[in-house]
Amino acid sequence: MFYRIKILFVICCLVVVACNQSNKKSVSSTLNFAEHIAPIIHKNCSKCHMPEEAGPFNLISYQDVSRRGKLIKYLVTERIMPPWPADANYSHFAGETVLSDEEITMISNWVDEGMIAGDTSKLATPEQLKTELNLGKPDLILKVPHINIKGNNKDMFLVVKVPYEIAHDTFVRAIEFVPSSKKIVHHMNGHLVQFTSGKKENVYIGKSYVNQDQVNSQHIHKELGLLNDDGTYPTLTPSVSNYLPGAYFSFYPKEIGGYKFLKKGALYLNDMHFGPSSVDAIDSSYFKIYFTNIPPKRPVSEFQMGTLGIAPVEPFLRIPANEVKTFHIQTTIPNDISLISIVPHMHLIGKSFWAYAIKPSGDTIPLIKIKNWDFRWQYFYQFKNLLKIPRGTTIYVEGIYDNTAQNPFNPFSPPREIYERNGSMRSTDEMFQLIVTYLSYKDGDEKISLENAKP
Ligand code: HEC
């Protein structure tokens, strides 16, 4: 309710601004923090810029914002903050955080006019703003093994195993990741490995984690003890839990999702990224697991296009030094499906990413456009409603890589040839993927909203 009121309030302000376009000066001269700016900041910035969240400082009170006014004006005008790489003029997603042009103008004018405070006595406190959903008590907590983080200001990319053993098979509705520190844990992609009865004696053998620089995708399961005792691969359910700053955990609507949870298994975090830290620390992230008696009715499936996926990158992903090069992936979908989310994935020298689908009728379905790829902000873009992709539709993906010295994210100076190396996940090698989670289509799926589902 609280949020609804705020959103309405912002809309009212915008209407006032819009109606007075011809008379902009007189309206903007009345801008003050309490009435006009705080609602925008609280809706779009505070979720990361509050205690214990990913942002480096709070952005809640008048003091928080006004002391950084010029920098904020610059970052919002350049659309660097809030971080949302997807082009909101191209496609929309659940929970997207994007400022409208009007909101940017309001912040900018307010800064230029000397940042008038207004009556700040009734503004929300950090506690009131804390959006953390109260999802009730989890049925099981699985702790990530203790990982030592060195205070050497370097990124750390790990592959991690979180094994478990429970009394009997059950069903799971959702798995929520709780990072120990949102300032250090940058992102995490988790999959579920399950051992059928009799296939695995001890789920706790093998290494707990391995630095990604030291692994090759082909051997990693063995090193972590994630193979059956006879050396075969156990079942893997992809992407059961994912985390990125700003991407809040949410349940799927009750009619979709869920997993069978066998007695023995492990969460397999193939990508756990810790950002640079200046102090030594021990990670204490954990997972909250919510059981249910109800078997999953419509399990979520996933496919990957591109590197390690169902359709190749064309031409082979090799970017010569000092070149900007374009690559494509395409695949035709054999059955009607409903898309839940898409994840564009590239590494450091990615420059832009574009995905769309063309139906047999010739109509285009825009999926996502990222004009300025940013390695640090790789969201799971979940659609607002299930999105139907009819059979015979072809999904096209285009990725441009910039391996010149002009690319500030180029890991090599001078530039060196960079390519896709045998499934290597090292950030200095490249990957090009579109990861798609979906359901097989059912009549009426288009009406199923993926926003704000409750436990
Ligand atoms: C999804 C989380 C998230 C949201 C939403 C967000 N920020 Fe940030 N912000 C960060 C993080 C993390 C950093 C640290 C630098 C980085 O990683 O880019 C940051 C850095 C900043 C900085 C410091 C930049 C510098 O160069 O020192 C400012 C100022 C800022 N944000 C303002 C804002 C404003 C204003 C908004 C809303 C309009 C906003 N942020 C929304 C996560 C967020």
Residues whose N, C-alpha, C, O or C-beta is under 5 A from the ligand:
A	BS01	HEC	N44 C45 C48 A54 G55 P56 R68 L71 I72 M81 P82 P83 T97 P245 G246
